[in-house]
Amino acid sequence: MSIRTDDVAAELIARIRENSGFSQTELARRSGLDRSVLSAYENGRRQPSAAALARIAAAAGMQLDLAASPGVAADEHSGRVLAQVLELAEALPYRPRDELTYPPLIQLRA
């Protein structure tokens, strides 16, 4: 079974609800959401925030860990990109900026 990227949160919420045995109304009440909002999340009509997903999971007695763990490849790529940016910055010609000038203030009459 293939899940579209847009439907991941909806599938996750449906599984949380099914595993907890709660109705939509009960899970919404426990998570502090309107039932209509939880229904929209579960049916893919709205995308929940990470905080909302965590609240829904917590209301069902589960913990949701959404922390991304960057891999070595991502760190190496970031390092290469940073090196390229620094090289480009060093290659730019130096051009001193003019002194900042400010427009005259409007004088208010007393």
NUMIPA-406585 format. One record per atom (N, C-alpha, C, O): residue number from 1; atom name; y, x, z. Coordinates in pm, whole numbers. Each point is the difference from the previous one (the first is absolute). Last residue first. Layout:
NODE | k | a | yy | xx | zz
NODE | NUM | CA | Y | X | Z
...
This chain:
NODE | k | a | yy | xx | zz
NODE | 110 | N | 7310 | 341 | 1631
NODE | 110 | CA | -12 | -57 | 134
NODE | 110 | C | 59 | -137 | 12
NODE | 110 | O | -4 | -59 | 107
NODE | 109 | N | -231 | 317 | -540
NODE | 109 | CA | 131 | -30 | 60
NODE | 109 | C | -24 | -70 | 134
NODE | 109 | O | -89 | -83 | 14
NODE | 108 | N | -238 | 447 | -278
NODE | 108 | CA | 20 | -141 | 37
NODE | 108 | C | 137 | -16 | 63
NODE | 108 | O | 46 | 86 | 75
NODE | 107 | N | -271 | 278 | -437
NODE | 107 | CA | 80 | -16 | 122
NODE | 107 | C | 25 | -148 | 23
NODE | 107 | O | 52 | -71 | -87
NODE | 106 | N | -460 | 353 | -160
NODE | 106 | CA | 98 | -108 | -19
NODE | 106 | C | 76 | -14 | 131
NODE | 106 | O | -60 | -15 | 106
NODE | 105 | N | -165 | 483 | -265
NODE | 105 | CA | -26 | -123 | 74
NODE | 105 | C | 111 | -101 | -27
NODE | 105 | O | 116 | 38 | -21
NODE | 104 | N | -284 | 354 | -331
NODE | 104 | CA | 97 | -31 | 108
NODE | 104 | C | -36 | -133 | 67
NODE | 104 | O | -45 | -95 | -64
NODE | 103 | N | -347 | 395 | -145
NODE | 103 | CA | 111 | -83 | -49
NODE | 103 | C | 95 | -32 | 115
NODE | 103 | O | -41 | -4 | 116
NODE | 102 | N | -240 | 460 | -126
NODE | 102 | CA | -16 | -138 | 39
NODE | 102 | C | 116 | -81 | -56
NODE | 102 | O | 112 | 49 | -7
NODE | 101 | N | -404 | 435 | -102
NODE | 101 | CA | 130 | -65 | 15
NODE | 101 | C | -24 | -146 | 30
NODE | 101 | O | -94 | -62 | -51
NODE | 100 | N | -189 | 568 | 70
NODE | 100 | CA | 2 | -146 | -1
NODE | 100 | C | 142 | -52 | 16
NODE | 100 | O | 77 | 49 | 83
NODE | 99 | N | -201 | 422 | -320
NODE | 99 | CA | 23 | -53 | 133
NODE | 99 | C | 9 | -152 | -11
NODE | 99 | O | 54 | -54 | -97
NODE | 98 | N | -354 | 298 | -256
NODE | 98 | CA | 141 | -10 | 31
NODE | 98 | C | 13 | -55 | 142
NODE | 98 | O | -90 | -64 | 53
NODE | 97 | N | -347 | 343 | -192
NODE | 97 | CA | 60 | -133 | -3
NODE | 97 | C | 149 | 9 | 29
NODE | 97 | O | 46 | 86 | 75
NODE | 96 | N | -378 | 294 | -310
NODE | 96 | CA | 65 | -43 | 125
NODE | 96 | C | 64 | -137 | -18
NODE | 96 | O | 54 | -33 | -106
NODE | 95 | N | -483 | 245 | -137
NODE | 95 | CA | 130 | -55 | -36
NODE | 95 | C | 67 | -49 | 127
NODE | 95 | O | -41 | -101 | 57
NODE | 94 | N | -418 | 392 | -268
NODE | 94 | CA | 84 | -31 | 116
NODE | 94 | C | 136 | -47 | -49
NODE | 94 | O | 63 | 63 | -84
NODE | 93 | N | -540 | -128 | -187
NODE | 93 | CA | 118 | 86 | 16
NODE | 93 | C | 81 | -44 | 122
NODE | 93 | O | 10 | -119 | 32
NODE | 92 | N | -550 | 61 | -70
NODE | 92 | CA | 125 | -70 | -29
NODE | 92 | C | 118 | 95 | 17
NODE | 92 | O | 1 | 81 | 93
NODE | 91 | N | -459 | 33 | 13
NODE | 91 | CA | 40 | 25 | -138
NODE | 91 | C | 131 | -69 | -37
NODE | 91 | O | 61 | 34 | -101
NODE | 90 | N | -279 | -91 | 528
NODE | 90 | CA | 52 | 136 | -10
NODE | 90 | C | 51 | 31 | -141
NODE | 90 | O | 89 | 83 | -17
NODE | 89 | N | -299 | -498 | 98
NODE | 89 | CA | 127 | 5 | 73
NODE | 89 | C | 62 | 138 | -10
NODE | 89 | O | 122 | 13 | -13
NODE | 88 | N | -552 | -78 | -169
NODE | 88 | CA | 102 | -67 | -80
NODE | 88 | C | 137 | 6 | 68
NODE | 88 | O | 102 | 20 | -66
NODE | 87 | N | -469 | 147 | 305
NODE | 87 | CA | 27 | 85 | -117
NODE | 87 | C | 109 | -61 | -88
NODE | 87 | O | 90 | 70 | -46
NODE | 86 | N | -246 | -326 | 409
NODE | 86 | CA | 80 | 113 | 46
NODE | 86 | C | 35 | 94 | -114
NODE | 86 | O | 112 | 50 | -7
NODE | 85 | N | -401 | -406 | -85
NODE | 85 | CA | 134 | -52 | 29
NODE | 85 | C | 91 | 114 | 44
NODE | 85 | O | 115 | 8 | -43
NODE | 84 | N | -570 | 89 | -22
NODE | 84 | CA | 67 | -25 | -128
NODE | 84 | C | 143 | -49 | 22
NODE | 84 | O | 91 | 40 | -72
NODE | 83 | N | -364 | 18 | 451
NODE | 83 | CA | 32 | 131 | -60
NODE | 83 | C | 73 | -18 | -132
NODE | 83 | O | 94 | 74 | -29
NODE | 82 | N | -258 | -462 | 240
NODE | 82 | CA | 113 | 56 | 73
NODE | 82 | C | 42 | 135 | -58
NODE | 82 | O | 119 | 26 | -14
NODE | 81 | N | -505 | -225 | -161
NODE | 81 | CA | 119 | -76 | -40
NODE | 81 | C | 123 | 55 | 70
NODE | 81 | O | 105 | 17 | -63
NODE | 80 | N | -520 | 160 | 187
NODE | 80 | CA | 36 | 42 | -136
NODE | 80 | C | 126 | -71 | -48
NODE | 80 | O | 86 | 61 | -63
NODE | 79 | N | -264 | -188 | 481
NODE | 79 | CA | 52 | 137 | 6
NODE | 79 | C | 44 | 50 | -136
NODE | 79 | O | 104 | 65 | -13
NODE | 78 | N | -324 | -480 | 47
NODE | 78 | CA | 135 | -10 | 56
NODE | 78 | C | 65 | 137 | 6
NODE | 78 | O | 119 | 14 | -28
NODE | 77 | N | -567 | -30 | -103
NODE | 77 | CA | 85 | -58 | -105
NODE | 77 | C | 145 | -8 | 50
NODE | 77 | O | 93 | 34 | -73
NODE | 76 | N | -416 | 99 | 383
NODE | 76 | CA | 20 | 104 | -101
NODE | 76 | C | 93 | -48 | -110
NODE | 76 | O | 88 | 73 | -46
NODE | 75 | N | -218 | -383 | 374
NODE | 75 | CA | 88 | 101 | 58
NODE | 75 | C | 30 | 110 | -102
NODE | 75 | O | 114 | 45 | -11
NODE | 74 | N | -425 | -374 | -108
NODE | 74 | CA | 134 | -58 | 5
NODE | 74 | C | 99 | 101 | 56
NODE | 74 | O | 113 | 9 | -48
NODE | 73 | N | -566 | 111 | 46
NODE | 73 | CA | 51 | -6 | -137
NODE | 73 | C | 142 | -56 | -2
NODE | 73 | O | 85 | 49 | -75
NODE | 72 | N | -324 | -46 | 481
NODE | 72 | CA | 46 | 134 | -35
NODE | 72 | C | 61 | -1 | -140
NODE | 72 | O | 101 | 65 | -24
NODE | 71 | N | -84 | -534 | 265
NODE | 71 | CA | -102 | 102 | -20
NODE | 71 | C | 62 | 133 | -37
NODE | 71 | O | 121 | 11 | -20
NODE | 70 | N | 59 | -455 | 326
NODE | 70 | CA | 16 | 79 | -122
NODE | 70 | C | -105 | 109 | -8
NODE | 70 | O | -33 | 64 | 100
NODE | 69 | N | 38 | -549 | 139
NODE | 69 | CA | -35 | 138 | 32
NODE | 69 | C | 10 | 82 | -128
NODE | 69 | O | -89 | -5 | -85
NODE | 68 | N | 300 | -485 | 305
NODE | 68 | CA | -50 | 74 | -116
NODE | 68 | C | -29 | 142 | 43
NODE | 68 | O | 74 | 59 | 78
NODE | 67 | N | -72 | -529 | 218
NODE | 67 | CA | 59 | 132 | -18
NODE | 67 | C | -65 | 71 | -118
NODE | 67 | O | -122 | 7 | -11
NODE | 66 | N | 38 | -455 | 221
NODE | 66 | CA | 50 | 13 | -137
NODE | 66 | C | 62 | 136 | -26
NODE | 66 | O | 67 | 19 | -102
NODE | 65 | N | -414 | -317 | 446
NODE | 65 | CA | 65 | 131 | -9
NODE | 65 | C | 40 | 22 | -146
NODE | 65 | O | -86 | 19 | -86
NODE | 64 | N | -55 | -445 | 439
NODE | 64 | CA | 19 | 39 | -139
NODE | 64 | C | 77 | 130 | -3
NODE | 64 | O | 113 | 6 | 49
NODE | 63 | N | -442 | -315 | 308
NODE | 63 | CA | 109 | 95 | -14
NODE | 63 | C | 5 | 45 | -145
NODE | 63 | O | -103 | 33 | -60
NODE | 62 | N | -73 | -508 | 340
NODE | 62 | CA | -34 | 118 | -79
NODE | 62 | C | 121 | 92 | -4
NODE | 62 | O | 112 | -40 | 29
NODE | 61 | N | -151 | -421 | 154
NODE | 61 | CA | -70 | 96 | 84
NODE | 61 | C | -42 | 126 | -74
NODE | 61 | O | -91 | 70 | 45
NODE | 60 | N | 360 | -448 | -204
NODE | 60 | CA | -144 | -25 | -14
NODE | 60 | C | -82 | 98 | 83
NODE | 60 | O | -122 | 1 | -7
NODE | 59 | N | 592 | 32 | -12
NODE | 59 | CA | -24 | -136 | 48
NODE | 59 | C | -148 | -36 | -8
NODE | 59 | O | -48 | -86 | 74
NODE | 58 | N | 196 | 498 | -254
NODE | 58 | CA | 2 | 3 | 146
NODE | 58 | C | -29 | -138 | 58
NODE | 58 | O | -67 | -11 | 103
NODE | 57 | N | 114 | 49 | -571
NODE | 57 | CA | -123 | 66 | 45
NODE | 57 | C | -8 | 0 | 153
NODE | 57 | O | -106 | -28 | 56
NODE | 56 | N | 499 | -134 | -246
NODE | 56 | CA | -110 | -91 | -31
NODE | 56 | C | -132 | 59 | 49
NODE | 56 | O | -82 | -70 | 59
NODE | 55 | N | 466 | 337 | -24
NODE | 55 | CA | 5 | -111 | 95
NODE | 55 | C | -115 | -97 | -22
NODE | 55 | O | -59 | -51 | 96
NODE | 54 | N | 111 | 408 | -402
NODE | 54 | CA | -44 | 51 | 130
NODE | 54 | C | 0 | -111 | 105
NODE | 54 | O | -91 | -6 | 83
NODE | 53 | N | 264 | -94 | -509
NODE | 53 | CA | -146 | 22 | -7
NODE | 53 | C | -54 | 47 | 134
NODE | 53 | O | -105 | -46 | 44
NODE | 52 | N | 569 | 7 | -82
NODE | 52 | CA | -63 | -133 | 3
NODE | 52 | C | -152 | 12 | -7
NODE | 52 | O | -72 | -71 | 70
NODE | 51 | N | 324 | 465 | -115
NODE | 51 | CA | 10 | -51 | 137
NODE | 51 | C | -66 | -137 | 12
NODE | 51 | O | -67 | -28 | 99
NODE | 50 | N | 107 | 225 | -523
NODE | 50 | CA | -102 | 70 | 77
NODE | 50 | C | 0 | -51 | 144
NODE | 50 | O | -106 | -12 | 61
NODE | 49 | N | 275 | -339 | -410
NODE | 49 | CA | 39 | 136 | 33
NODE | 49 | C | -115 | 65 | 77
NODE | 49 | O | -93 | -68 | 43
NODE | 48 | N | -5 | -327 | -405
NODE | 48 | CA | 43 | 26 | 138
NODE | 48 | C | 46 | 145 | 16
NODE | 48 | O | -42 | 88 | -75
NODE | 47 | N | 48 | -430 | -363
NODE | 47 | CA | -55 | 128 | 47
NODE | 47 | C | 51 | 25 | 142
NODE | 47 | O | 120 | 5 | 23
NODE | 46 | N | -221 | -482 | -326
NODE | 46 | CA | 99 | 88 | 62
NODE | 46 | C | -69 | 127 | 46
NODE | 46 | O | -120 | -1 | 29
NODE | 45 | N | -132 | -316 | -256
NODE | 45 | CA | 130 | -46 | -50
NODE | 45 | C | 115 | 79 | 57
NODE | 45 | O | 110 | -1 | -56
NODE | 44 | N | -610 | 25 | 142
NODE | 44 | CA | 64 | 94 | -92
NODE | 44 | C | 132 | -47 | -59
NODE | 44 | O | 47 | 58 | -98
NODE | 43 | N | -358 | -253 | 444
NODE | 43 | CA | -23 | -44 | -138
NODE | 43 | C | 72 | 85 | -103
NODE | 43 | O | -3 | -30 | -119
NODE | 42 | N | 43 | 113 | 590
NODE | 42 | CA | -144 | -3 | -27
NODE | 42 | C | -31 | -41 | -143
NODE | 42 | O | -102 | 41 | -55
NODE | 41 | N | 555 | -43 | 210
NODE | 41 | CA | -54 | 135 | 2
NODE | 41 | C | -146 | 1 | -45
NODE | 41 | O | -40 | 80 | -84
NODE | 40 | N | 242 | -496 | 140
NODE | 40 | CA | 56 | 66 | -118
NODE | 40 | C | -49 | 144 | -9
NODE | 40 | O | -31 | 48 | -109
NODE | 39 | N | -88 | -292 | 492
NODE | 39 | CA | -69 | -53 | -117
NODE | 39 | C | 49 | 68 | -128
NODE | 39 | O | -80 | 34 | -87
NODE | 38 | N | 302 | 63 | 488
NODE | 38 | CA | -133 | 61 | 0
NODE | 38 | C | -80 | -46 | -122
NODE | 38 | O | -71 | 79 | -61
NODE | 37 | N | 484 | -284 | 123
NODE | 37 | CA | 20 | 140 | -36
NODE | 37 | C | -135 | 71 | -6
NODE | 37 | O | -27 | 74 | -95
NODE | 36 | N | 35 | -517 | 245
NODE | 36 | CA | 28 | 4 | -143
NODE | 36 | C | 20 | 144 | -49
NODE | 36 | O | -38 | 34 | -112
NODE | 35 | N | -18 | -125 | 575
NODE | 35 | CA | -126 | -13 | -72
NODE | 35 | C | 21 | 9 | -150
NODE | 35 | O | -85 | 54 | -72
NODE | 34 | N | 413 | 205 | 402
NODE | 34 | CA | -22 | -139 | -42
NODE | 34 | C | -131 | -4 | -77
NODE | 34 | O | -37 | 95 | -68
NODE | 33 | N | 83 | 287 | 436
NODE | 33 | CA | 46 | -36 | -134
NODE | 33 | C | -14 | -150 | -22
NODE | 33 | O | -79 | -65 | 68
NODE | 32 | N | -70 | 363 | 312
NODE | 32 | CA | 142 | -32 | 4
NODE | 32 | C | 59 | -33 | -136
NODE | 32 | O | 120 | 17 | -22
NODE | 31 | N | -589 | 83 | 177
NODE | 31 | CA | 75 | 112 | -57
NODE | 31 | C | 150 | -27 | -5
NODE | 31 | O | 77 | 87 | -39
NODE | 30 | N | -390 | -414 | 204
NODE | 30 | CA | -22 | 121 | 78
NODE | 30 | C | 82 | 119 | -51
NODE | 30 | O | 38 | 88 | 77
NODE | 29 | N | -28 | -500 | -318
NODE | 29 | CA | 57 | -19 | 134
NODE | 29 | C | -10 | 128 | 81
NODE | 29 | O | 96 | 41 | 64
NODE | 28 | N | -308 | -48 | -483
NODE | 28 | CA | 146 | 1 | -16
NODE | 28 | C | 68 | -13 | 136
NODE | 28 | O | 97 | 71 | 28
NODE | 27 | N | -561 | -114 | -40
NODE | 27 | CA | 38 | 139 | -25
NODE | 27 | C | 152 | 13 | -16
NODE | 27 | O | 60 | 96 | 48
NODE | 26 | N | -237 | -531 | -1
NODE | 26 | CA | -18 | 77 | 123
NODE | 26 | C | 43 | 146 | -18
NODE | 26 | O | 66 | 57 | 87
NODE | 25 | N | -58 | -344 | -466
NODE | 25 | CA | 96 | -47 | 100
NODE | 25 | C | -8 | 85 | 127
NODE | 25 | O | 103 | 40 | 54
NODE | 24 | N | -418 | 28 | -399
NODE | 24 | CA | 132 | 53 | -36
NODE | 24 | C | 103 | -37 | 106
NODE | 24 | O | 84 | 81 | 36
NODE | 23 | N | -565 | -51 | 154
NODE | 23 | CA | 58 | -75 | -111
NODE | 23 | C | 133 | 66 | -35
NODE | 23 | O | 51 | 83 | 76
NODE | 22 | N | -452 | 206 | 149
NODE | 22 | CA | 116 | -85 | 25
NODE | 22 | C | 36 | -78 | -126
NODE | 22 | O | -24 | 43 | -112
NODE | 21 | N | -324 | 307 | 180
NODE | 21 | CA | -43 | -138 | 19
NODE | 21 | C | 115 | -96 | 26
NODE | 21 | O | -24 | -117 | 31
NODE | 20 | N | -15 | 615 | -131
NODE | 20 | CA | 43 | -46 | 132
NODE | 20 | C | -49 | -142 | 29
NODE | 20 | O | -14 | -39 | 116
NODE | 19 | N | -69 | 244 | -539
NODE | 19 | CA | -71 | 75 | 104
NODE | 19 | C | 38 | -46 | 141
NODE | 19 | O | -83 | 5 | 91
NODE | 18 | N | 308 | -195 | -466
NODE | 18 | CA | -142 | -38 | -2
NODE | 18 | C | -77 | 70 | 112
NODE | 18 | O | -84 | -62 | 66
NODE | 17 | N | 539 | 179 | -128
NODE | 17 | CA | -13 | -138 | 50
NODE | 17 | C | -146 | -43 | 6
NODE | 17 | O | -42 | -62 | 98
NODE | 16 | N | 141 | 483 | -283
NODE | 16 | CA | 34 | 0 | 143
NODE | 16 | C | -22 | -139 | 57
NODE | 16 | O | -59 | -15 | 107
NODE | 15 | N | 11 | 59 | -569
NODE | 15 | CA | -113 | 60 | 74
NODE | 15 | C | 26 | 2 | 150
NODE | 15 | O | -90 | -27 | 80
NODE | 14 | N | 436 | -124 | -361
NODE | 14 | CA | -112 | -94 | -6
NODE | 14 | C | -119 | 54 | 78
NODE | 14 | O | -66 | -75 | 73
NODE | 13 | N | 435 | 358 | -124
NODE | 13 | CA | 30 | -109 | 94
NODE | 13 | C | -112 | -102 | 2
NODE | 13 | O | -37 | -50 | 106
NODE | 12 | N | 2 | 398 | -420
NODE | 12 | CA | -10 | 53 | 136
NODE | 12 | C | 24 | -110 | 103
NODE | 12 | O | -74 | -11 | 97
NODE | 11 | N | 140 | -91 | -551
NODE | 11 | CA | -143 | 16 | 29
NODE | 11 | C | -21 | 50 | 143
NODE | 11 | O | -90 | -46 | 69
NODE | 10 | N | 532 | 18 | -225
NODE | 10 | CA | -57 | -134 | 10
NODE | 10 | C | -148 | 7 | 37
NODE | 10 | O | -46 | -75 | 86
NODE | 9 | N | 270 | 478 | -175
NODE | 9 | CA | 44 | -56 | 128
NODE | 9 | C | -60 | -140 | 19
NODE | 9 | O | -44 | -33 | 110
NODE | 8 | N | -41 | 242 | -524
NODE | 8 | CA | -64 | 74 | 109
NODE | 8 | C | 37 | -60 | 135
NODE | 8 | O | -88 | -23 | 83
NODE | 7 | N | 234 | -100 | -550
NODE | 7 | CA | -82 | -88 | 82
NODE | 7 | C | -64 | 69 | 120
NODE | 7 | O | -75 | -64 | 74
NODE | 6 | N | 347 | 278 | -420
NODE | 6 | CA | 83 | -104 | 61
NODE | 6 | C | -77 | -86 | 99
NODE | 6 | O | 59 | -61 | 89
NODE | 5 | N | -284 | 390 | -352
NODE | 5 | CA | 83 | 63 | 102
NODE | 5 | C | 84 | -103 | 73
NODE | 5 | O | 18 | 9 | 121
NODE | 4 | N | -480 | -170 | -328
NODE | 4 | CA | 127 | 49 | -52
NODE | 4 | C | 82 | 56 | 114
NODE | 4 | O | -14 | -44 | 114
NODE | 3 | N | -524 | 30 | -122
NODE | 3 | CA | 115 | -66 | 58
NODE | 3 | C | 125 | 60 | -61
NODE | 3 | O | 16 | 122 | -1
NODE | 2 | N | -576 | -178 | -123
NODE | 2 | CA | 122 | 78 | -12
NODE | 2 | C | 116 | -81 | 55
NODE | 2 | O | 15 | -118 | -31
NODE | 1 | N | -586 | 140 | 79
NODE | 1 | CA | 118 | -84 | 0
NODE | 1 | C | 124 | 88 | 0
NODE | 1 | O | 11 | 90 | 84
